[in-house]
Amino acid sequence: MAKLISKTYGDALFELALEENKIDSYVEEVDAVKGILQDNEELTKLLNHPKIGKEEKIQVMGQIFEGRISKELLGLINMIVEKDRNSAMVEIFDYFIDRVKEYKNIGVASVVSAVELTDAQKAQVEKRLLETTHYEKFEIDYEVDKDLIGGMVIRIGDKVVDSSIRTRLYELTKDLTKIQLG
């Protein structure tokens, strides 16, 4: 259900951004609002409090954001509050940002390696990703996991390429247990 909500509102914001030719400015505004929501626990509690009325929540959001973000985005926030979708607001904004990245052919990848990669290695990984995908640019998050022993795991959306030594050893162990000695 939450995915459907974030898709519905996120798509609406994306279509509006396209129509108004304001994709980049909407992304900046959405990032700012999302950051405020994530950093301000009190605001999140207020938005999700069942005893505080929608009108008061809308008024508070107006006081915080009016004049700082576009009327259209503030209108969307008010609609989200009006429809009691407050808890999905960050997910809606995440969906919108993902949709914009897809539209602009920007891939998002997670690379986990056994050791810290050098800048040259990172450039090589990015070059290889650009060659093997339809994306024109990548945002890559690098992490280190010593348990991989060697190699790396690359995740782009729901696709995973696992060339880690840990996985190879696991597969080898699985294959060896299937062998019948006799």
TIRO-2110 file (N, C-alpha, C; in Angstrom, 1 decimal):
// TIRO-2110
0.8, -1.2, 0.0, N, 1, A
0.0, 0.0, 0.0, CA, 1, A
0.9, 1.3, 0.0, C, 1, A
1.9, 1.2, 0.8, N, 2, A
2.8, 2.4, 0.9, CA, 2, A
3.5, 2.7, -0.4, C, 2, A
3.8, 1.6, -1.2, N, 3, A
4.5, 1.8, -2.5, CA, 3, A
3.5, 2.4, -3.4, C, 3, A
2.2, 2.0, -3.4, N, 4, A
1.2, 2.6, -4.3, CA, 4, A
1.0, 4.1, -3.9, C, 4, A
1.0, 4.4, -2.7, N, 5, A
0.9, 5.8, -2.2, CA, 5, A
2.1, 6.7, -2.7, C, 5, A
3.3, 6.2, -2.5, N, 6, A
4.4, 7.0, -2.9, CA, 6, A
4.5, 7.1, -4.4, C, 6, A
4.1, 6.0, -5.1, N, 7, A
4.1, 6.1, -6.6, CA, 7, A
3.1, 7.1, -7.1, C, 7, A
1.9, 7.0, -6.6, N, 8, A
0.8, 7.9, -7.0, CA, 8, A
1.2, 9.4, -6.8, C, 8, A
1.6, 9.8, -5.6, N, 9, A
2.0, 11.1, -5.4, CA, 9, A
3.3, 11.5, -6.0, C, 9, A
4.2, 10.6, -6.0, N, 10, A
5.5, 10.9, -6.7, CA, 10, A
5.4, 11.1, -8.2, C, 10, A
4.6, 10.2, -8.8, N, 11, A
4.3, 10.4, -10.2, CA, 11, A
3.6, 11.7, -10.5, C, 11, A
2.7, 12.1, -9.7, N, 12, A
2.0, 13.4, -9.9, CA, 12, A
3.0, 14.6, -9.8, C, 12, A
3.9, 14.5, -8.8, N, 13, A
4.9, 15.6, -8.7, CA, 13, A
5.8, 15.6, -9.9, C, 13, A
6.2, 14.4, -10.3, N, 14, A
7.1, 14.3, -11.5, CA, 14, A
6.4, 14.9, -12.7, C, 14, A
5.2, 14.5, -13.0, N, 15, A
4.5, 15.0, -14.2, CA, 15, A
4.3, 16.5, -14.1, C, 15, A
4.1, 17.1, -12.9, N, 16, A
4.0, 18.5, -12.7, CA, 16, A
5.3, 19.2, -13.0, C, 16, A
6.4, 18.6, -12.5, N, 17, A
7.7, 19.1, -12.7, CA, 17, A
8.1, 19.1, -14.2, C, 17, A
7.7, 18.1, -14.9, N, 18, A
7.9, 18.0, -16.4, CA, 18, A
7.1, 19.1, -17.1, C, 18, A
5.9, 19.2, -16.7, N, 19, A
4.9, 20.1, -17.3, CA, 19, A
5.4, 21.6, -17.1, C, 19, A
5.9, 21.9, -15.9, N, 20, A
6.3, 23.2, -15.6, CA, 20, A
7.7, 23.5, -16.0, C, 20, A
8.4, 22.4, -16.4, N, 21, A
9.9, 22.5, -16.8, CA, 21, A
10.7, 23.0, -15.6, C, 21, A
10.4, 22.4, -14.4, N, 22, A
11.1, 22.8, -13.2, CA, 22, A
11.6, 21.6, -12.4, C, 22, A
12.1, 20.6, -13.2, N, 23, A
12.6, 19.3, -12.6, CA, 23, A
13.7, 19.6, -11.6, C, 23, A
14.7, 20.4, -12.0, N, 24, A
15.9, 20.6, -11.1, CA, 24, A
15.5, 21.4, -9.8, C, 24, A
14.6, 22.4, -10.0, N, 25, A
14.3, 23.2, -8.8, CA, 25, A
13.4, 22.4, -7.9, C, 25, A
12.5, 21.5, -8.4, N, 26, A
11.7, 20.7, -7.6, CA, 26, A
12.5, 19.7, -6.8, C, 26, A
13.6, 19.1, -7.5, N, 27, A
14.5, 18.2, -6.8, CA, 27, A
15.2, 18.9, -5.6, C, 27, A
15.6, 20.1, -5.8, N, 28, A
16.3, 20.8, -4.8, CA, 28, A
15.3, 21.1, -3.6, C, 28, A
14.1, 21.5, -3.9, N, 29, A
13.1, 21.7, -2.9, CA, 29, A
12.7, 20.5, -2.1, C, 29, A
12.5, 19.4, -2.9, N, 30, A
12.2, 18.1, -2.3, CA, 30, A
13.3, 17.6, -1.4, C, 30, A
14.5, 17.8, -1.8, N, 31, A
15.7, 17.4, -1.0, CA, 31, A
15.7, 18.2, 0.3, C, 31, A
15.5, 19.5, 0.2, N, 32, A
15.5, 20.3, 1.4, CA, 32, A
14.3, 19.9, 2.4, C, 32, A
13.1, 19.8, 1.9, N, 33, A
12.0, 19.4, 2.7, CA, 33, A
12.2, 18.0, 3.3, C, 33, A
12.7, 17.1, 2.5, N, 34, A
13.0, 15.7, 3.0, CA, 34, A
14.0, 15.8, 4.2, C, 34, A
15.1, 16.6, 4.0, N, 35, A
16.1, 16.8, 5.0, CA, 35, A
15.5, 17.3, 6.3, C, 35, A
14.7, 18.3, 6.2, N, 36, A
14.0, 18.9, 7.4, CA, 36, A
13.2, 17.9, 8.1, C, 36, A
12.4, 17.1, 7.3, N, 37, A
11.5, 16.1, 7.9, CA, 37, A
12.4, 15.0, 8.6, C, 37, A
13.5, 14.6, 8.0, N, 38, A
14.3, 13.6, 8.6, CA, 38, A
15.1, 14.1, 9.8, C, 38, A
15.5, 15.3, 9.8, N, 39, A
16.3, 15.9, 10.9, CA, 39, A
15.5, 16.4, 12.1, C, 39, A
14.2, 16.6, 11.9, N, 40, A
13.4, 17.2, 12.9, CA, 40, A
12.4, 16.2, 13.4, C, 40, A
12.8, 15.5, 14.5, N, 41, A
11.9, 14.5, 15.1, CA, 41, A
10.6, 15.1, 15.6, C, 41, A
10.7, 16.3, 16.1, N, 42, A
9.5, 17.0, 16.7, CA, 42, A
8.4, 17.2, 15.6, C, 42, A
8.9, 17.6, 14.4, N, 43, A
8.0, 17.9, 13.3, CA, 43, A
7.3, 16.6, 12.9, C, 43, A
8.1, 15.5, 12.8, N, 44, A
7.5, 14.2, 12.4, CA, 44, A
6.5, 13.8, 13.4, C, 44, A
6.8, 13.9, 14.7, N, 45, A
5.8, 13.5, 15.7, CA, 45, A
4.5, 14.4, 15.6, C, 45, A
4.7, 15.7, 15.4, N, 46, A
3.5, 16.5, 15.2, CA, 46, A
2.7, 16.0, 14.0, C, 46, A
3.3, 15.8, 12.9, N, 47, A
2.6, 15.4, 11.7, CA, 47, A
1.9, 14.0, 11.9, C, 47, A
2.4, 13.2, 12.7, N, 48, A
1.8, 11.8, 12.9, CA, 48, A
1.0, 11.7, 14.1, C, 48, A
0.9, 12.8, 14.9, N, 49, A
0.1, 12.8, 16.1, CA, 49, A
-1.4, 12.7, 15.8, C, 49, A
-2.1, 11.7, 16.3, N, 50, A
-3.5, 11.5, 16.0, CA, 50, A
-4.5, 12.6, 16.6, C, 50, A
-4.0, 13.3, 17.6, N, 51, A
-4.9, 14.2, 18.3, CA, 51, A
-4.8, 15.7, 17.7, C, 51, A
-3.8, 15.9, 16.8, N, 52, A
-3.6, 17.2, 16.2, CA, 52, A
-4.4, 17.2, 14.9, C, 52, A
-5.2, 18.1, 14.7, N, 53, A
-6.1, 18.2, 13.5, CA, 53, A
-5.3, 18.5, 12.2, C, 53, A
-5.9, 18.1, 11.1, N, 54, A
-5.2, 18.3, 9.8, CA, 54, A
-5.0, 19.8, 9.5, C, 54, A
-6.0, 20.6, 9.9, N, 55, A
-5.9, 22.0, 9.7, CA, 55, A
-4.7, 22.6, 10.4, C, 55, A
-4.4, 22.2, 11.6, N, 56, A
-3.3, 22.7, 12.4, CA, 56, A
-2.0, 22.2, 11.8, C, 56, A
-2.0, 21.0, 11.3, N, 57, A
-0.8, 20.4, 10.7, CA, 57, A
-0.5, 21.2, 9.4, C, 57, A
-1.5, 21.5, 8.6, N, 58, A
-1.3, 22.2, 7.4, CA, 58, A
-0.8, 23.6, 7.7, C, 58, A
-1.3, 24.2, 8.7, N, 59, A
-0.9, 25.6, 9.1, CA, 59, A
0.6, 25.6, 9.5, C, 59, A
1.0, 24.6, 10.3, N, 60, A
2.4, 24.5, 10.7, CA, 60, A
3.3, 24.3, 9.5, C, 60, A
2.9, 23.4, 8.6, N, 61, A
3.7, 23.2, 7.3, CA, 61, A
3.8, 24.5, 6.5, C, 61, A
2.7, 25.3, 6.5, N, 62, A
2.7, 26.6, 5.8, CA, 62, A
3.6, 27.6, 6.5, C, 62, A
3.6, 27.6, 7.8, N, 63, A
4.5, 28.5, 8.5, CA, 63, A
6.0, 28.1, 8.3, C, 63, A
6.3, 26.9, 8.2, N, 64, A
7.6, 26.4, 8.0, CA, 64, A
8.1, 26.7, 6.5, C, 64, A
7.3, 26.3, 5.5, N, 65, A
7.7, 26.3, 4.2, CA, 65, A
7.2, 27.4, 3.2, C, 65, A
6.2, 28.1, 3.6, N, 66, A
5.7, 29.2, 2.7, CA, 66, A
6.7, 30.2, 2.4, C, 66, A
6.9, 30.5, 1.1, N, 67, A
7.9, 31.4, 0.7, CA, 67, A
9.3, 30.8, 0.5, C, 67, A
9.4, 29.6, 1.0, N, 68, A
10.7, 28.9, 0.9, CA, 68, A
10.7, 27.9, -0.2, C, 68, A
9.5, 27.3, -0.4, N, 69, A
9.4, 26.4, -1.5, CA, 69, A
8.3, 26.8, -2.4, C, 69, A
8.2, 26.2, -3.6, N, 70, A
7.1, 26.6, -4.6, CA, 70, A
5.7, 26.3, -4.0, C, 70, A
4.8, 27.1, -4.5, N, 71, A
3.4, 26.9, -4.1, CA, 71, A
2.9, 25.5, -4.5, C, 71, A
3.4, 25.0, -5.6, N, 72, A
3.0, 23.6, -6.0, CA, 72, A
3.4, 22.6, -5.1, C, 72, A
4.7, 22.6, -4.6, N, 73, A
5.2, 21.6, -3.7, CA, 73, A
4.5, 21.8, -2.3, C, 73, A
4.3, 23.0, -1.9, N, 74, A
3.5, 23.2, -0.6, CA, 74, A
2.1, 22.7, -0.8, C, 74, A
1.5, 22.9, -1.9, N, 75, A
0.2, 22.4, -2.2, CA, 75, A
0.2, 20.8, -2.1, C, 75, A
1.2, 20.2, -2.7, N, 76, A
1.3, 18.7, -2.6, CA, 76, A
1.4, 18.3, -1.1, C, 76, A
2.3, 19.0, -0.4, N, 77, A
2.4, 18.6, 1.1, CA, 77, A
1.1, 18.8, 1.8, C, 77, A
0.4, 19.9, 1.5, N, 78, A
-0.9, 20.1, 2.2, CA, 78, A
-1.9, 18.9, 1.8, C, 78, A
-1.8, 18.5, 0.5, N, 79, A
-2.7, 17.4, 0.1, CA, 79, A
-2.3, 16.1, 0.8, C, 79, A
-1.0, 15.9, 0.9, N, 80, A
-0.6, 14.7, 1.6, CA, 80, A
-1.1, 14.7, 3.1, C, 80, A
-1.0, 15.8, 3.7, N, 81, A
-1.5, 15.9, 5.1, CA, 81, A
-3.0, 15.8, 5.1, C, 81, A
-3.7, 16.4, 4.2, N, 82, A
-5.2, 16.4, 4.1, CA, 82, A
-5.7, 14.9, 4.0, C, 82, A
-4.9, 14.1, 3.2, N, 83, A
-5.3, 12.7, 2.9, CA, 83, A
-4.7, 11.7, 3.9, C, 83, A
-4.2, 12.3, 5.0, N, 84, A
-3.6, 11.4, 6.1, CA, 84, A
-2.5, 10.5, 5.6, C, 84, A
-1.6, 11.0, 4.7, N, 85, A
-0.5, 10.2, 4.1, CA, 85, A
0.8, 10.7, 4.7, C, 85, A
0.8, 11.4, 5.8, N, 86, A
2.0, 12.1, 6.4, CA, 86, A
3.2, 11.1, 6.6, C, 86, A
2.9, 9.9, 7.0, N, 87, A
3.9, 8.9, 7.3, CA, 87, A
4.6, 8.5, 6.0, C, 87, A
4.0, 8.7, 4.9, N, 88, A
4.6, 8.3, 3.6, CA, 88, A
5.3, 9.4, 2.9, C, 88, A
5.4, 10.6, 3.5, N, 89, A
5.9, 11.8, 2.8, CA, 89, A
7.4, 11.6, 2.3, C, 89, A
8.2, 11.1, 3.2, N, 90, A
9.6, 10.9, 2.8, CA, 90, A
9.7, 9.8, 1.7, C, 90, A
8.9, 8.8, 1.7, N, 91, A
8.9, 7.8, 0.7, CA, 91, A
8.4, 8.4, -0.7, C, 91, A
7.4, 9.3, -0.6, N, 92, A
6.9, 9.9, -1.8, CA, 92, A
8.0, 10.8, -2.4, C, 92, A
8.8, 11.5, -1.6, N, 93, A
9.9, 12.3, -2.1, CA, 93, A
11.0, 11.4, -2.6, C, 93, A
11.3, 10.3, -2.0, N, 94, A
12.3, 9.4, -2.5, CA, 94, A
11.9, 8.8, -3.8, C, 94, A
10.6, 8.5, -4.0, N, 95, A
10.1, 8.0, -5.3, CA, 95, A
10.3, 9.0, -6.4, C, 95, A
9.9, 10.3, -6.0, N, 96, A
10.1, 11.4, -7.0, CA, 96, A
11.5, 11.5, -7.4, C, 96, A
12.4, 11.5, -6.5, N, 97, A
13.9, 11.7, -6.8, CA, 97, A
14.4, 10.6, -7.7, C, 97, A
13.9, 9.3, -7.3, N, 98, A
14.3, 8.2, -8.1, CA, 98, A
13.8, 8.3, -9.5, C, 98, A
12.6, 8.7, -9.7, N, 99, A
11.9, 8.9, -11.0, CA, 99, A
12.7, 9.9, -11.8, C, 99, A
13.1, 11.0, -11.2, N, 100, A
13.9, 12.0, -11.9, CA, 100, A
15.2, 11.5, -12.3, C, 100, A
15.9, 10.7, -11.5, N, 101, A
17.2, 10.1, -11.8, CA, 101, A
17.0, 9.2, -13.0, C, 101, A
16.0, 8.4, -13.0, N, 102, A
15.7, 7.5, -14.1, CA, 102, A
15.5, 8.3, -15.4, C, 102, A
14.7, 9.4, -15.3, N, 103, A
14.4, 10.2, -16.4, CA, 103, A
15.7, 10.8, -17.0, C, 103, A
16.6, 11.2, -16.1, N, 104, A
17.8, 11.8, -16.6, CA, 104, A
18.9, 10.8, -16.9, C, 104, A
18.6, 9.5, -16.9, N, 105, A
19.6, 8.4, -17.1, CA, 105, A
20.7, 8.4, -16.1, C, 105, A
20.4, 8.7, -14.9, N, 106, A
21.4, 8.6, -13.8, CA, 106, A
21.1, 7.4, -13.0, C, 106, A
22.1, 6.5, -13.0, N, 107, A
22.0, 5.2, -12.3, CA, 107, A
22.5, 5.4, -10.9, C, 107, A
21.9, 4.6, -10.0, N, 108, A
22.3, 4.6, -8.6, CA, 108, A
22.9, 3.2, -8.2, C, 108, A
24.1, 3.2, -7.8, N, 109, A
24.7, 1.9, -7.6, CA, 109, A
25.3, 1.9, -6.2, C, 109, A
25.3, 0.7, -5.6, N, 110, A
26.0, 0.4, -4.3, CA, 110, A
27.1, -0.6, -4.6, C, 110, A
28.3, -0.2, -4.2, N, 111, A
29.5, -1.1, -4.4, CA, 111, A
30.1, -1.4, -3.1, C, 111, A
30.1, -2.7, -2.8, N, 112, A
30.7, -3.2, -1.5, CA, 112, A
31.9, -4.0, -1.9, C, 112, A
33.0, -3.6, -1.3, N, 113, A
34.3, -4.3, -1.6, CA, 113, A
34.9, -4.8, -0.3, C, 113, A
35.9, -5.7, -0.4, N, 114, A
36.5, -6.2, 0.8, CA, 114, A
37.5, -5.2, 1.3, C, 114, A
38.1, -4.4, 0.5, N, 115, A
39.0, -3.3, 0.9, CA, 115, A
38.6, -2.0, 0.3, C, 115, A
39.1, -0.9, 0.8, N, 116, A
38.9, 0.4, 0.3, CA, 116, A
39.4, 0.5, -1.1, C, 116, A
38.6, 1.0, -2.0, N, 117, A
39.0, 1.1, -3.4, CA, 117, A
39.7, 2.5, -3.6, C, 117, A
40.8, 2.5, -4.4, N, 118, A
41.5, 3.7, -4.8, CA, 118, A
40.6, 4.5, -5.7, C, 118, A
41.0, 5.8, -5.9, N, 119, A
40.2, 6.6, -6.9, CA, 119, A
40.3, 6.0, -8.3, C, 119, A
41.4, 5.4, -8.6, N, 120, A
41.6, 4.8, -10.0, CA, 120, A
40.6, 3.6, -10.1, C, 120, A
40.5, 2.8, -9.1, N, 121, A
39.7, 1.7, -9.1, CA, 121, A
38.2, 2.1, -9.1, C, 121, A
37.9, 3.1, -8.4, N, 122, A
36.5, 3.7, -8.4, CA, 122, A
36.1, 4.2, -9.8, C, 122, A
37.1, 4.8, -10.5, N, 123, A
36.9, 5.3, -11.8, CA, 123, A
36.7, 4.2, -12.8, C, 123, A
37.4, 3.1, -12.6, N, 124, A
37.3, 1.9, -13.4, CA, 124, A
36.0, 1.2, -13.3, C, 124, A
35.5, 1.1, -12.0, N, 125, A
34.2, 0.6, -11.7, CA, 125, A
33.1, 1.4, -12.4, C, 125, A
33.2, 2.7, -12.3, N, 126, A
32.2, 3.6, -12.9, CA, 126, A
32.2, 3.5, -14.4, C, 126, A
33.4, 3.4, -15.0, N, 127, A
33.6, 3.3, -16.4, CA, 127, A
32.9, 2.0, -16.9, C, 127, A
33.2, 0.9, -16.2, N, 128, A
32.6, -0.4, -16.6, CA, 128, A
31.0, -0.4, -16.4, C, 128, A
30.5, 0.3, -15.4, N, 129, A
29.1, 0.4, -15.2, CA, 129, A
28.5, 1.2, -16.4, C, 129, A
29.1, 2.2, -16.7, N, 130, A
28.6, 3.1, -17.9, CA, 130, A
28.6, 2.3, -19.2, C, 130, A
29.6, 1.4, -19.4, N, 131, A
29.7, 0.6, -20.6, CA, 131, A
28.7, -0.5, -20.6, C, 131, A
28.3, -1.0, -19.5, N, 132, A
27.4, -2.2, -19.5, CA, 132, A
25.9, -1.9, -19.1, C, 132, A
25.6, -0.6, -19.0, N, 133, A
24.2, -0.2, -18.7, CA, 133, A
23.8, 0.9, -19.6, C, 133, A
22.5, 1.3, -19.6, N, 134, A
22.0, 2.3, -20.4, CA, 134, A
22.2, 3.7, -19.8, C, 134, A
22.7, 3.8, -18.6, N, 135, A
22.9, 5.0, -17.9, CA, 135, A
24.0, 5.9, -18.4, C, 135, A
23.8, 7.2, -18.4, N, 136, A
24.8, 8.2, -18.8, CA, 136, A
25.7, 8.7, -17.7, C, 136, A
25.3, 8.5, -16.5, N, 137, A
26.0, 9.0, -15.3, CA, 137, A
25.6, 8.0, -14.1, C, 137, A
26.5, 8.0, -13.1, N, 138, A
26.2, 7.2, -12.0, CA, 138, A
26.4, 7.9, -10.7, C, 138, A
25.6, 7.6, -9.7, N, 139, A
25.8, 8.0, -8.3, CA, 139, A
26.2, 6.7, -7.6, C, 139, A
27.4, 6.6, -7.1, N, 140, A
27.8, 5.3, -6.5, CA, 140, A
28.2, 5.5, -5.1, C, 140, A
27.6, 4.6, -4.2, N, 141, A
27.9, 4.6, -2.8, CA, 141, A
28.9, 3.4, -2.6, C, 141, A
30.0, 3.7, -2.1, N, 142, A
31.1, 2.7, -1.8, CA, 142, A
31.1, 2.3, -0.3, C, 142, A
31.2, 1.0, -0.1, N, 143, A
31.3, 0.5, 1.3, CA, 143, A
32.3, -0.5, 1.3, C, 143, A
32.8, -0.8, 2.5, N, 144, A
33.8, -1.8, 2.7, CA, 144, A
33.2, -2.9, 3.7, C, 144, A
33.4, -4.1, 3.3, N, 145, A
32.9, -5.3, 4.1, CA, 145, A
34.0, -6.3, 4.1, C, 145, A
34.8, -6.4, 5.1, N, 146, A
36.0, -7.3, 5.1, CA, 146, A
35.5, -8.8, 5.1, C, 146, A
34.3, -9.1, 5.4, N, 147, A
33.8, -10.4, 5.3, CA, 147, A
33.7, -11.0, 3.9, C, 147, A
33.8, -10.1, 2.9, N, 148, A
33.8, -10.5, 1.5, CA, 148, A
35.0, -11.3, 1.1, C, 148, A
36.1, -11.1, 1.9, N, 149, A
37.4, -11.6, 1.7, CA, 149, A
38.1, -11.0, 0.5, C, 149, A
37.5, -10.9, -0.6, N, 150, A
38.0, -10.3, -1.8, CA, 150, A
36.9, -10.1, -2.8, C, 150, A
37.1, -9.4, -3.9, N, 151, A
36.1, -9.1, -4.9, CA, 151, A
35.2, -8.0, -4.4, C, 151, A
34.0, -8.0, -5.1, N, 152, A
33.0, -7.0, -4.7, CA, 152, A
31.6, -7.4, -5.1, C, 152, A
30.6, -6.7, -4.5, N, 153, A
29.2, -6.9, -4.8, CA, 153, A
28.7, -5.5, -5.3, C, 153, A
28.1, -5.5, -6.5, N, 154, A
27.5, -4.3, -7.0, CA, 154, A
26.0, -4.5, -7.1, C, 154, A
25.3, -3.5, -6.6, N, 155, A
23.8, -3.5, -6.7, CA, 155, A
23.3, -2.3, -7.4, C, 155, A
22.5, -2.5, -8.4, N, 156, A
21.9, -1.4, -9.1, CA, 156, A
20.4, -1.7, -9.1, C, 156, A
19.6, -1.0, -8.3, N, 157, A
18.2, -1.3, -8.2, CA, 157, A
18.0, -2.7, -7.6, C, 157, A
17.3, -3.6, -8.4, N, 158, A
17.1, -5.0, -7.9, CA, 158, A
18.1, -5.9, -8.5, C, 158, A
19.1, -5.4, -9.3, N, 159, A
20.1, -6.3, -9.9, CA, 159, A
21.3, -6.3, -9.1, C, 159, A
21.9, -7.5, -8.9, N, 160, A
23.1, -7.7, -8.0, CA, 160, A
24.1, -8.5, -8.8, C, 160, A
25.3, -8.0, -8.8, N, 161, A
26.4, -8.8, -9.4, CA, 161, A
27.4, -9.0, -8.2, C, 161, A
27.5, -10.3, -7.9, N, 162, A
28.3, -10.7, -6.7, CA, 162, A
29.6, -11.5, -7.2, C, 162, A
30.7, -10.8, -7.1, N, 163, A
32.0, -11.5, -7.5, CA, 163, A
32.9, -11.7, -6.3, C, 163, A
32.3, -11.7, -5.1, N, 164, A
33.1, -11.8, -3.9, CA, 164, A
33.6, -13.2, -3.7, C, 164, A
34.7, -13.3, -3.0, N, 165, A
35.3, -14.6, -2.7, CA, 165, A
34.4, -15.4, -1.7, C, 165, A
33.8, -14.6, -0.8, N, 166, A
32.9, -15.3, 0.1, CA, 166, A
31.8, -16.1, -0.6, C, 166, A
31.2, -15.5, -1.6, N, 167, A
30.1, -16.1, -2.4, CA, 167, A
30.7, -17.3, -3.2, C, 167, A
31.8, -17.1, -3.8, N, 168, A
32.5, -18.2, -4.5, CA, 168, A
32.8, -19.4, -3.7, C, 168, A
33.3, -19.1, -2.4, N, 169, A
33.5, -20.2, -1.5, CA, 169, A
32.2, -20.9, -1.1, C, 169, A
31.2, -20.1, -0.9, N, 170, A
29.9, -20.7, -0.5, CA, 170, A
29.3, -21.6, -1.7, C, 170, A
29.4, -21.1, -2.9, N, 171, A
29.0, -21.9, -4.1, CA, 171, A
29.8, -23.2, -4.2, C, 171, A
31.1, -23.1, -4.0, N, 172, A
32.0, -24.2, -4.1, CA, 172, A
31.6, -25.2, -3.0, C, 172, A
31.4, -24.8, -1.8, N, 173, A
31.0, -25.6, -0.7, CA, 173, A
29.7, -26.3, -1.0, C, 173, A
28.7, -25.6, -1.6, N, 174, A
27.4, -26.2, -2.0, CA, 174, A
27.6, -27.3, -3.0, C, 174, A
28.5, -27.0, -4.0, N, 175, A
28.7, -28.0, -5.0, CA, 175, A
29.4, -29.2, -4.5, C, 175, A
30.3, -29.0, -3.6, N, 176, A
31.1, -30.2, -3.0, CA, 176, A
30.1, -31.0, -2.1, C, 176, A
29.1, -30.5, -1.5, N, 177, A
28.2, -31.3, -0.7, CA, 177, A
27.3, -32.1, -1.5, C, 177, A
27.2, -31.8, -2.8, N, 178, A
26.3, -32.5, -3.7, CA, 178, A
27.0, -33.8, -4.3, C, 178, A
28.3, -33.8, -4.2, N, 179, A
29.1, -34.9, -4.7, CA, 179, A
28.9, -36.1, -3.9, C, 179, A
28.5, -37.2, -4.5, N, 180, A
28.4, -38.5, -3.9, CA, 180, A
29.7, -39.3, -3.9, C, 180, A
30.2, -39.6, -2.7, N, 181, A
31.4, -40.4, -2.7, CA, 181, A
30.9, -41.9, -2.6, C, 181, A
31.5, -42.7, -3.4, N, 182, A
31.1, -44.0, -3.3, CA, 182, A
31.9, -45.0, -3.9, C, 182, A
END
